[in-house]
Amino acid sequence: TGLIRFTIKIFSQQNMHCYSVRKNFSKMILFFSINTTGQLPKSQGSTAWTSLTSTRSSTCPPPLSSGGRSQRFLCGRSSVGWRFEEFLQRKWSSEKRFGLEGCEVLIPALKTIIDKSSENGVDYVIMGMPHRYGRLNVLANVIRKELEQIFCQFDSKLEAADEGSGDVKYHLGMYHRRINRVTDRNITLSLVANPSHLEAADPVVMGKTKAEQFYCGDTEGKKVMSILLHGDAAFAGQGIVYETFHLSDLPSYTTHGTVHVVVNNQIGFTTDPRMARSSPYPTDVARVVNAPIFHVNSDDPEAVMYVCKVAAEWRSTFHKDVVVDLVCYRRNGHNEMDEPMFTQPLMYKQIRKQKPVLQKYAELLVSQGVVNQPEYEEEISKYDKICEEAFARSKDEKILHIKHWLDSPWPGFFTLDGQPRSMSCPSTGLTEDILTHIGNVASSVPVENFTIHGGLSRILKTRGEMVKNRTVDWALAEYMAFGSLLKEGIHIRLSGQDVERGTFSHRHHVLHDQNVDKRTCIPMNHLWPNQAPYTVCNSSLSEYGVLGFELGFAMASPNALVLWEAQFGDFHNTAQCIIDQFICPGQAKWVRQNGIVLLLPHGMEGMGPEHSSARPERFLQMCNDDPDVLPDLQEANFDINQLYDCNWVVVNCSTPGNFFHVLRRQILLPFRKPLIIFTPKSLLRHPEARSSFDEMLPGTHFQRVIPEDGPAAQNPENVKRLLFCTGKVYYDLTRERKARDMVGQVAITRIEQLSPFPFDLLLKEVQKYPNAELAWCQEEHKNQGYYDYVKPRLRTTISRAKPVWYAGRDPAAAPATGNKKTHLTELQRLLDTAFDLDVFKNLS
């Protein structure tokens, strides 16, 4: 390929070294690898920075030319980062801000990468960084957030006007489009909001970058790129960094190269490198993809700019990841209130003797006659004046608008004041012609001379017969939901482990020619002449990284259905950070809606403790509704208002038709909320888990509750017990009820949408059966599943007039037993409890 990948490491205490490599390709390409740090491997001490010297080797990059103009320009860029931190320290000395002192060169470094990338054609840069390392400085001097909007964040009396809880100032993101003054080209900059989990935003940035490239047709990454900032301890210590690197070159995940900038201050909170990593360098994790790694002394601004230009050129030329390791120090403690001398006394004695990099560089330029002292002081005072004027304006801000910090705006989707354009949802049903057409394509091979597996031929034949009979199973219902949205111009992206075939061999969205290697067909992309594209991609064996990536992809546009499917729902907990820090509270913290869908296979089927539970109790515990407050059930559009107020939607569908409707509703709603779906396993092929076309025609909707429709509903006064349940256990209950000949005595109501809780519909169900006692039945253990969520809300619905009994497994530490016989015994016990009409008499 002619691609050179390398890392040059030079260990020297006295001199800085610089090497250039020239190689001829089809066109001449010049690139460099530089180590100007003199940094020692960690085994030789964490205070290696003290050995650095500002003496430049004759083999190092040539000084900036243009008669000193470039050097003056660099000096000016460096001054704003330094003076910004000085200003914050002067005004708010007791406030945490996680400043940049010790690595002020980061600001001109980022600007240089952006300038060079803009020169090479990039017009959109998406950035991610932790709250440390001068995030406010980056917002102010790279993204160009208004200074008064930053300064007012320090005002403890500022009122929050937007919905939600908000977040601390150094977690907020930003989106800004401006003219790049160096290239005179438009550039859009976005800094993604992040939690304190230092590297958690990495895959989110990659996913958002991939989405922006996709929507603008940038198949080679020439228009949209990403920059990720890291700390040395987190870059080496956080496994998500490794997961993100392994996504970097996968066909459905590559963003065609990311520039990684490591702020290597050689300490992690209080932990020095000897205790923080086993590798010689914090950047060694990047070697897994053979990324070039440039180590550079951050006290040498010209060397830093040189390296940053080379890194930007590398990314532009080869479209591969590249790492810039800024070897620096941290002048203060972990934050401005922290005392670093407790744990690194010798290191910080040396640091306190160090002049700031700008001061040293300015003195060098003055001694060389490039600038004079009055010019330098004038530059400093000019920026100080800008800060003072912004500070004065900030006092006029009385209300905090988090919407001003939105990192992913959706132009045209909301009204100008950010509200939904309506508070209603149209029918999610389709005409029979559309259903039949999609079904016919789903049961065929739309490519000629394509040989599929014999077993798959039988599956497609069965699908065709279902279409003729006007019925759908789970896979066909999903197919029809996807296919209809594609017709409406909605891009669909389904990602996760083994999603192309489906973990349970039910989906088969990618067909493989049995005679030609790597020849595949995606029938979903052959539905309509002008349909939106369908992307279905098997992911790497990662949950944390891939879910974060898909979340970022869903951020870019509201007009796409982005789904992540866990291989088994049990495995989502390795992505718990993305769920807890981004998906659940994302709108509350950052006023950022997101419509990502999580498909989590769930069900107690004797497969053991790691293949049974998607942990619904955890998702329900994080829902933001109040179990003790009955909402106004007479409110217009009650169900839509509930959806608008919730932080996410949690459903467990018992029919393919309802699954079809909830997927379509996700896009037809006038706003976006994360959707958590507990999907079935055995129901994928259950003969009773079928839906008629009649349940999917125009005028039909998603059913939040599916009421009893058998003999019990015909004579409700005779019903002795009303069972509430959700999901697969309904089929166990109906089978048992029929076997016991209790179809007239026990009514079964399915709660399909658990959150927001359907108070209105459940009140009608309870009122319909005045003589029935109420019980919740679940297959999960009592301390798991849905019981602790449903019971208090159901009691609130009926004004606590009756108890709500429990029929299910006993509390347990593990989600399920590993013994098949024990599993069946537990199932029979809960069914006995559910249908024994005397079991609760002594308890009342």
Backbone hydrogen bonds, N-H to C=O, Kabsch-Sander energy under -0.5 kcal/mol:
donor,donor_aa,acceptor,acceptor_aa,energy
4,I,2,G,-0.5
5,R,3,L,-0.6
8,I,293,I,-0.7
9,K,7,T,-0.5
12,S,10,I,-0.7
17,H,35,N,-1.4
19,Y,33,S,-1.2
21,V,31,F,-1.3
23,K,29,I,-1.1
25,F,27,K,-0.9
29,I,23,K,-1.1
31,F,21,V,-1.2
31,F,29,I,-0.5
33,S,19,Y,-1.2
35,N,17,H,-1.0
36,T,295,H,-1.7
42,K,280,P,-1.1
44,Q,41,P,-2.4
45,G,42,K,-2.0
48,A,45,G,-0.7
50,T,47,T,-1.9
51,S,48,A,-2.1
52,L,49,W,-1.8
60,C,57,S,-1.6
68,G,65,S,-0.5
69,R,66,S,-1.9
70,S,65,S,-1.2
72,R,68,G,-2.5
73,F,69,R,-2.4
74,L,70,S,-2.5
75,C,71,Q,-2.4
76,G,72,R,-2.4
77,R,73,F,-2.3
78,S,74,L,-2.5
79,S,75,C,-1.7
80,V,76,G,-1.1
81,G,77,R,-0.9
82,W,78,S,-1.6
83,R,79,S,-3.0
84,F,80,V,-2.1
85,E,81,G,-1.6
86,E,82,W,-2.2
87,F,83,R,-2.6
88,L,84,F,-2.3
89,Q,85,E,-2.4
90,R,86,E,-2.0
91,K,87,F,-2.3
92,W,88,L,-3.0
95,E,92,W,-1.6
103,C,100,L,-2.8
106,L,103,C,-2.2
107,I,104,E,-1.2
109,A,105,V,-2.0
110,L,106,L,-2.8
111,K,107,I,-2.2
112,T,108,P,-2.2
113,I,109,A,-2.1
114,I,110,L,-2.5
115,D,111,K,-2.9
116,K,112,T,-2.7
117,S,113,I,-2.2
118,S,114,I,-2.8
119,E,115,D,-2.4
120,N,116,K,-1.3
121,G,118,S,-1.7
122,V,117,S,-2.5
123,D,223,K,-2.4
124,Y,223,K,-1.5
125,V,188,T,-3.0
126,I,225,M,-2.5
127,M,125,V,-0.5
127,M,190,S,-3.8
128,G,227,I,-1.8
134,G,98,F,-2.4
135,R,98,F,-0.5
135,R,131,H,-0.8
138,V,134,G,-2.2
139,L,135,R,-2.5
140,A,136,L,-2.2
141,N,137,N,-3.0
142,V,138,V,-2.1
143,I,138,V,-2.5
144,R,139,L,-0.5
145,K,139,L,-3.4
149,Q,146,E,-0.6
150,I,146,E,-1.2
151,F,147,L,-3.1
152,C,148,E,-2.2
153,Q,150,I,-1.1
154,F,151,F,-1.7
155,D,152,C,-1.6
156,S,154,F,-0.7
158,L,155,D,-1.4
159,E,398,K,-1.9
161,A,159,E,-0.6
161,A,400,L,-2.1
162,D,400,L,-0.8
166,G,588,A,-2.7
171,H,168,V,-1.9
172,L,168,V,-0.5
172,L,169,K,-0.7
173,G,405,W,-0.6
174,M,191,L,-2.2
176,H,189,L,-2.7
178,R,187,I,-2.6
180,N,185,R,-3.2
181,R,179,I,-0.7
184,D,180,N,-2.6
185,R,180,N,-0.6
187,I,178,R,-3.1
188,T,123,D,-1.9
189,L,176,H,-3.3
190,S,125,V,-2.2
191,L,174,M,-2.8
192,V,127,M,-2.5
192,V,190,S,-0.6
194,N,171,H,-2.1
198,L,196,S,-1.0
200,A,197,H,-1.8
202,D,199,E,-1.7
204,V,200,A,-0.5
205,V,201,A,-2.6
206,M,202,D,-1.9
207,G,203,P,-2.6
208,K,204,V,-2.4
209,T,205,V,-2.5
210,K,206,M,-2.6
211,A,207,G,-2.3
212,E,208,K,-2.4
213,Q,209,T,-2.4
214,F,210,K,-2.4
215,Y,211,A,-2.7
216,C,212,E,-1.3
217,G,214,F,-1.1
218,D,213,Q,-2.7
219,T,217,G,-1.5
221,G,218,D,-0.7
225,M,124,Y,-2.2
226,S,257,G,-0.6
227,I,126,I,-2.2
228,L,259,V,-2.2
229,L,128,G,-2.9
230,H,261,V,-2.5
232,D,263,V,-1.2
235,F,231,G,-2.7
236,A,232,D,-1.7
237,G,233,A,-2.0
238,Q,234,A,-2.6
239,G,237,G,-0.6
241,V,238,Q,-1.5
242,Y,238,Q,-0.7
243,E,239,G,-2.1
244,T,240,I,-2.4
245,F,241,V,-2.3
246,H,242,Y,-1.9
247,L,243,E,-0.7
247,L,244,T,-1.0
248,S,244,T,-0.7
248,S,245,F,-0.9
250,L,247,L,-1.4
253,Y,250,L,-2.0
254,T,250,L,-2.7
259,V,226,S,-1.8
260,H,258,T,-0.7
260,H,322,V,-3.2
261,V,228,L,-2.9
261,V,259,V,-0.5
262,V,260,H,-0.5
262,V,324,V,-3.1
263,V,230,H,-3.3
263,V,261,V,-0.6
264,N,262,V,-1.4
264,N,326,L,-2.0
265,N,263,V,-1.5
268,G,271,T,-2.9
269,F,267,I,-0.5
270,T,268,G,-1.2
271,T,268,G,-2.8
275,M,272,D,-2.0
276,A,272,D,-0.8
277,R,273,P,-1.5
284,D,281,Y,-1.3
285,V,282,P,-0.5
286,A,283,T,-1.9
287,R,284,D,-1.7
288,V,285,V,-1.5
289,V,286,A,-1.3
290,N,287,R,-1.4
291,A,286,A,-1.8
293,I,6,F,-0.8
294,F,323,V,-2.9
295,H,34,I,-1.0
295,H,293,I,-0.6
296,V,294,F,-0.5
296,V,325,D,-2.7
298,S,296,V,-0.6
298,S,327,V,-2.2
300,D,297,N,-1.8
304,V,300,D,-2.1
305,M,301,P,-2.5
306,Y,302,E,-2.0
307,V,303,A,-2.5
308,C,304,V,-2.5
309,K,305,M,-2.2
310,V,306,Y,-2.1
311,A,307,V,-2.8
312,A,308,C,-2.3
313,E,309,K,-2.3
314,W,310,V,-2.8
315,R,311,A,-2.4
316,S,312,A,-2.2
317,T,313,E,-2.5
318,F,314,W,-3.1
319,H,314,W,-0.6
319,H,315,R,-1.5
322,V,258,T,-2.1
323,V,292,P,-2.6
324,V,260,H,-3.2
325,D,294,F,-3.8
325,D,323,V,-0.5
326,L,262,V,-2.5
326,L,324,V,-0.8
327,V,296,V,-2.4
327,V,325,D,-1.1
328,C,264,N,-2.8
328,C,326,L,-0.7
329,Y,102,G,-1.0
331,R,101,E,-1.8
331,R,329,Y,-0.6
333,G,335,N,-0.6
333,G,338,D,-0.6
338,D,335,N,-1.6
342,F,339,E,-1.0
343,T,340,P,-1.1
344,Q,340,P,-2.4
348,Y,344,Q,-2.2
349,K,345,P,-1.5
350,Q,346,L,-1.7
351,I,347,M,-2.2
352,R,348,Y,-1.8
353,K,350,Q,-1.2
354,Q,350,Q,-0.6
354,Q,351,I,-1.6
360,K,356,P,-2.1
361,Y,357,V,-2.7
362,A,358,L,-3.1
363,E,359,Q,-2.3
364,L,360,K,-1.9
365,L,361,Y,-2.4
366,V,362,A,-2.6
367,S,363,E,-2.3
368,Q,364,L,-1.6
369,G,365,L,-0.6
369,G,366,V,-0.9
370,V,365,L,-2.2
371,V,365,L,-0.9
376,Y,372,N,-2.1
377,E,373,Q,-2.6
378,E,374,P,-2.3
379,E,375,E,-2.1
380,I,376,Y,-1.9
381,S,377,E,-2.6
382,K,378,E,-2.1
383,Y,379,E,-1.6
384,D,380,I,-2.3
385,K,381,S,-2.2
386,I,382,K,-1.7
387,C,383,Y,-2.2
388,E,384,D,-2.3
389,E,385,K,-2.6
390,A,386,I,-2.1
391,F,387,C,-2.4
392,A,388,E,-2.1
393,R,389,E,-1.9
394,S,390,A,-2.0
395,K,391,F,-0.8
395,K,392,A,-0.7
396,D,393,R,-1.8
397,E,394,S,-1.3
398,K,396,D,-0.6
400,L,159,E,-4.7
401,H,399,I,-0.6
402,I,400,L,-0.8
404,H,401,H,-1.5
405,W,402,I,-2.4
406,L,403,K,-1.3
413,F,410,W,-1.8
414,F,410,W,-0.7
415,T,419,Q,-2.9
418,G,415,T,-2.1
428,T,700,T,-1.3
429,G,700,T,-0.9
430,L,696,M,-3.2
435,L,431,T,-2.1
436,T,432,E,-2.7
437,H,433,D,-2.5
438,I,434,I,-2.6
439,G,435,L,-2.4
440,N,436,T,-2.4
441,V,437,H,-2.1
442,A,438,I,-2.6
443,S,439,G,-1.0
444,S,441,V,-1.7
450,F,447,V,-0.6
451,T,449,N,-0.5
452,I,450,F,-0.6
457,S,453,H,-1.8
458,R,454,G,-1.4
459,I,455,G,-1.5
460,L,456,L,-2.6
461,K,457,S,-2.1
462,T,458,R,-2.3
463,R,459,I,-2.0
464,G,460,L,-2.3
465,E,461,K,-2.0
466,M,462,T,-2.1
467,V,463,R,-2.3
468,K,464,G,-2.0
469,N,465,E,-1.8
470,R,467,V,-1.3
471,T,466,M,-2.6
472,V,691,S,-2.3
477,A,473,D,-2.3
478,E,474,W,-2.1
479,Y,475,A,-2.1
480,M,476,L,-2.3
481,A,477,A,-2.1
482,F,478,E,-2.7
483,G,479,Y,-3.0
484,S,480,M,-2.0
485,L,481,A,-1.7
486,L,482,F,-2.3
487,K,483,G,-1.7
488,E,484,S,-1.1
489,G,486,L,-1.7
490,I,485,L,-2.5
491,H,489,G,-0.7
491,H,559,N,-1.1
492,I,533,P,-1.3
493,R,561,L,-2.5
494,L,535,T,-2.8
495,S,493,R,-0.5
495,S,563,L,-2.3
496,G,537,C,-1.2
497,Q,565,E,-0.6
499,V,496,G,-1.1
502,G,498,D,-2.6
505,S,502,G,-2.3
507,R,501,R,-1.6
508,H,501,R,-1.4
509,H,500,E,-2.6
510,V,500,E,-0.8
511,L,509,H,-0.5
511,L,521,C,-3.3
513,D,519,R,-2.7
514,Q,451,T,-3.0
517,D,515,N,-0.5
519,R,516,V,-1.5
520,T,518,K,-0.7
521,C,511,L,-2.0
525,N,522,I,-2.2
526,H,523,P,-2.5
527,L,524,M,-0.8
531,Q,528,W,-0.9
532,A,486,L,-2.1
535,T,492,I,-3.0
535,T,533,P,-0.5
536,V,534,Y,-0.6
537,C,494,L,-2.4
539,S,496,G,-2.0
542,S,540,S,-2.9
547,L,543,E,-2.8
548,G,544,Y,-1.9
549,F,545,G,-2.2
550,E,546,V,-2.6
551,L,547,L,-2.3
552,G,548,G,-2.1
553,F,549,F,-2.2
554,A,550,E,-2.4
555,M,551,L,-1.1
556,A,552,G,-0.7
556,A,553,F,-0.9
561,L,491,H,-2.7
562,V,560,A,-0.7
563,L,493,R,-3.1
563,L,561,L,-0.5
564,W,597,V,-2.8
565,E,495,S,-2.4
566,A,564,W,-0.5
566,A,599,L,-2.3
569,G,601,P,-2.0
571,F,568,F,-1.9
572,H,569,G,-1.6
573,N,570,D,-0.9
574,T,571,F,-1.5
575,A,572,H,-2.3
576,Q,573,N,-1.1
578,I,575,A,-0.7
579,I,575,A,-1.7
580,D,576,Q,-3.4
581,Q,577,C,-2.6
582,F,578,I,-1.5
583,I,578,I,-2.3
584,C,579,I,-2.6
586,G,582,F,-1.2
589,K,585,P,-2.8
590,W,586,G,-2.4
591,V,587,Q,-2.1
592,R,586,G,-0.7
593,Q,591,V,-0.6
597,V,562,V,-2.3
598,L,675,L,-2.9
599,L,564,W,-2.6
599,L,597,V,-0.6
600,L,598,L,-0.7
600,L,677,I,-3.0
602,H,679,T,-3.1
603,G,612,S,-2.9
605,E,603,G,-1.0
608,G,817,T,-0.7
611,H,608,G,-1.3
618,R,615,R,-1.4
619,F,615,R,-1.0
620,L,616,P,-2.5
621,Q,617,E,-2.0
622,M,618,R,-0.9
623,C,620,L,-1.4
629,V,626,D,-1.0
630,L,628,D,-0.5
633,L,631,P,-1.0
635,E,632,D,-1.3
638,F,635,E,-1.0
641,N,637,N,-2.7
642,Q,638,F,-2.2
643,L,639,D,-1.7
644,Y,640,I,-2.3
645,D,641,N,-1.9
646,C,642,Q,-1.3
649,V,674,P,-2.7
650,V,755,S,-2.8
651,V,676,I,-2.7
652,N,752,E,-2.6
659,F,655,T,-1.8
660,F,656,P,-2.4
661,H,657,G,-2.0
662,V,658,N,-2.4
663,L,659,F,-1.7
664,R,660,F,-1.8
665,R,661,H,-2.8
666,Q,662,V,-1.3
667,I,663,L,-0.6
667,I,664,R,-1.0
668,L,664,R,-2.1
669,L,665,R,-1.8
675,L,596,I,-2.5
676,I,649,V,-3.5
676,I,674,P,-0.5
677,I,598,L,-2.9
677,I,675,L,-0.6
678,F,651,V,-2.3
678,F,676,I,-0.5
679,T,600,L,-1.0
679,T,677,I,-1.0
684,L,681,K,-1.2
685,R,682,S,-1.4
689,A,686,H,-1.1
690,R,688,E,-1.9
691,S,472,V,-2.1
693,F,470,R,-2.5
695,E,692,S,-1.6
696,M,693,F,-2.4
697,L,694,D,-0.6
700,T,697,L,-2.0
704,R,702,F,-0.7
706,I,750,R,-2.5
712,A,743,V,-0.8
713,A,710,G,-1.2
714,Q,710,G,-0.8
714,Q,711,P,-0.8
715,N,711,P,-1.3
718,N,715,N,-1.7
719,V,716,P,-1.3
720,K,745,Q,-2.4
721,R,745,Q,-1.8
722,L,773,E,-3.1
723,L,721,R,-0.6
723,L,747,A,-3.3
724,F,775,A,-2.7
725,C,749,T,-2.0
727,G,652,N,-0.8
729,V,726,T,-0.6
730,Y,727,G,-1.6
731,Y,728,K,-1.7
732,D,728,K,-0.8
733,L,729,V,-2.4
734,T,730,Y,-2.6
735,R,731,Y,-1.7
736,E,732,D,-2.1
737,R,733,L,-2.9
738,K,734,T,-2.1
739,A,735,R,-2.1
740,R,736,E,-1.9
741,D,738,K,-1.1
742,M,737,R,-2.3
745,Q,742,M,-0.8
746,V,742,M,-2.0
747,A,721,R,-2.4
749,T,723,L,-3.1
750,R,706,I,-2.6
751,I,725,C,-3.2
751,I,749,T,-0.5
752,E,704,R,-1.6
752,E,750,R,-0.9
753,Q,704,R,-2.2
754,L,650,V,-1.8
754,L,752,E,-0.7
755,S,650,V,-1.8
759,F,757,F,-2.1
762,L,758,P,-2.1
763,L,759,F,-2.1
764,K,760,D,-1.3
765,E,761,L,-1.7
766,V,762,L,-2.5
767,Q,763,L,-2.4
768,K,764,K,-1.4
769,Y,765,E,-0.9
769,Y,766,V,-0.8
772,A,769,Y,-1.3
773,E,720,K,-2.5
774,L,803,P,-0.6
775,A,722,L,-2.0
776,W,805,W,-3.3
777,C,724,F,-2.9
778,Q,807,A,-1.9
782,K,809,R,-1.2
784,Q,781,H,-2.1
787,Y,784,Q,-0.6
789,Y,786,Y,-1.0
790,V,786,Y,-2.9
791,K,787,Y,-2.7
793,R,789,Y,-0.8
794,L,790,V,-2.8
795,R,791,K,-2.4
796,T,792,P,-1.9
797,T,793,R,-2.0
798,I,794,L,-1.5
799,S,796,T,-1.3
800,R,795,R,-3.2
801,A,798,I,-1.6
805,W,774,L,-2.6
805,W,803,P,-0.6
807,A,776,W,-2.6
809,R,780,E,-1.1
820,K,818,G,-0.5
823,H,819,N,-2.2
824,L,820,K,-2.2
825,T,821,K,-2.4
826,E,822,T,-2.6
827,L,823,H,-2.2
828,Q,824,L,-2.4
829,R,825,T,-2.0
830,L,826,E,-2.1
831,L,827,L,-1.9
832,D,828,Q,-2.3
833,T,829,R,-2.1
834,A,830,L,-2.1
835,F,831,L,-1.6
836,D,832,D,-1.0
837,L,835,F,-1.0
839,V,836,D,-1.4
841,K,838,D,-1.2
842,N,838,D,-0.5
844,S,840,F,-1.3
